Amino acid sequence: MTDTPQPPPTHDLVGIGFGPSNVALAIGLREQRERAAADPATPPLSGTFLERQTEFGWHRGMLLDDATMQVSFLKDLVTTRNPASDFGFLSYLHAVGRLHDFINHKTLFPLRAEFHDYLAWCADRVGDQVHYGAEAVGVEPVRDEAGRIAGLDVLARTSDGALQRRRGRNVVFAPGLTPRLPEGARLSERVWHNEYLLQRLERLDESADPGSFVVVGAGQSAAECVEHLYRRFPRARVHAVFSRYGYSPSDDSPFANRIFDPEAVDDFYCASAETKADIMGYHRNTNYSVVDPDLIDTLYQAAYQDKVKGAERLRIHNTSRVTDVHEGPGGVTATVEDLASGKHTAVEADYLVYATGYTAADPRDLLGEVAEHVVSDAQGRPAVERDYRLATSDEVTCGIYLQGGTEHTHGISSSLLSNVAVRVGEILDAISARTATSAATAARPAEAAVFGR
Ligand code: NAP
């Protein structure tokens, strides 16, 4: 007689990714369990998280010296959901002994490096819930006695090549953003995406003295790269190539900023497709292809001082695009087309950096056969319910929730920090409600049979 393999333990939720969004969710879970411990009528929720990286890290390649956050520290991982939480940015400052120094600083926008340290402090405190070095590579359905998909097994490849299985009644996807490249572009030793800028620069020989860089793009990342390279390599020429006439300022005026409020998610979610497109069109410049006005001034000052000195170290190729990149042993040659005149110029550089933005992952890529049950909208994008659950056929009774990749349904703040605290509260409320409902119906015994509870 052979032993039947034991099913893995079942969690109320399995989180894929452990960036800020799922760290916030892990904090929400912990606070939910604390409430449940004090209230016997509230069943505690269990959760486990999988993270590809071997430790917490959030856009480490862009933790540039002077870069600051672009959202208020009050939009940390908890405050707008639970101002009394001890996971807020102020609790962090108190814990590290910098609260008074920060108050004297009179800013709402900490350094990115400092906020990263805050995020890592939070991640560390809920670290018992995460498996680092475990990359989710697939999802398999777990069916109940009626044949419905009542749970999911997430398969994860660990650093030593082993395959692990985590079972959940719900899965929360928060895989983050993937660097976007122009069509046909290839990354190499000399051609980078800004996502890995600092790691790439660290790899350069200490004696390296690059003579020139090309930076493609005109968003915040591109402008920060240009400024960093210009300052860090005082002898280098930096070519900024973008299709706009000039860098455009980000709109962070108070009325426009309301687009990031939790209420804006309701407004956007209910709007027609046409109104959604209008809202995105009007307010894209709160977030995309725009630059902090102070940084624009800094870059302009640098360009002007160059002119005064007669040495054009910062070379702006506006209304331009890179049409070809040729890589040789000593550097790259970028063909830059001036879109106004049609003239092509060969720009020689040691390195080229694409700061061309990011795209959200499509959860269906990981879902395997379960993806067939996901409802799509007219444009083939996944349909998402207001509580961030993927809309599925009735055959799926478990929950698949998204943090990110919901801009088409929930609006511009769906992949941003701005709304993370409230969003995880909504997801946890939805999971609690589903758990309570399934506990109260006949489905529970069947599910128990499958899940071995
Ligand atoms: P982004 O705002 O999407 O800007 C991408 C830039 O690349 C745009 O100028 C875009 O030009 C250009 N681009 C896109 N595809 C291209 C192509 N195929 N060929 C040439 N150019 C192309 O991306 P981002 O600057 O990385 O910013 C992303 C987010 O990160 C934003 O929310 C930003 O605020 C945030 N961020 C924050 C900080 C900070 O907190 N300090 C730092 C960096 C980034 P078009 O406009 O013509 O499309």
Residues whose N, C-alpha, C, O or C-beta is under 5 A from the ligand:
A	BS01	NAP	A67 T68 M69 Q70 L181 P182 E183 V216 G217 A218 G219 Q220 S221 A222 S243 N287 Y288 S289 V290 A355 T356 G357 Y358
